[in-house]
């Protein structure tokens, strides 16, 4: 299963040593999840950390190094993202998640992505960070034969 993390999730994971959002990195290290993000999110999160919590910059860089960068979205991915009604500044995130062939887009942006939470677009389902771990673990149980 592949999960796309937006800049908000990356920032929040890097912001504290015991962030609940580090669970996604733990699941990836356990080979239950592949993590991806866009070049934009991989630049935005460290920029925001540097401004707000500069002492956490190295931690943020280590987390980002564990991610696979999504390919550039196609015009088709961009059109699909635009059709969801997202504001123009957020469509590149959804388009990048589609380009990455992610199963999950994990975002903490309730304001703009809230109407898409739980919605499936192609193979991609948009999740709040609190809902995604149970989806990932259910998938892991299914592929392991329900053990």
TASUL-V522837 format. One record per pair of residues at least 24 apart in sequence whose C-alpha atoms are under 6 Angstrom apart, sorted by sequence separation. I is the first residue (numbers start at 1). J is the second residue. D is the distance in Angstrom with one decimal. If there is no record, write none. Layout:
((I J D) (I J D))
This chain:
((73 99 5.0) (70 100 4.7) (2 33 5.7) (4 35 6.0) (36 67 5.0) (38 69 5.4) (1 33 5.2) (2 34 4.6) (3 35 5.1) (4 36 4.7) (5 37 5.3) (35 67 5.3) (36 68 4.5) (37 69 5.3) (38 70 5.1) (2 35 5.9) (4 37 5.1) (36 69 5.6) (37 70 5.7) (7 41 4.5) (11 45 5.0) (6 41 5.8) (10 45 6.0) (7 45 5.0) (14 59 6.0) (14 60 4.8) (38 96 6.0) (4 97 5.7) (4 102 6.0) (3 102 5.4) (2 102 4.8) (3 103 5.9) (8 108 6.0) (2 103 5.3) (3 104 4.7) (4 105 4.8) (5 106 5.2) (6 107 5.5) (3 105 5.9))
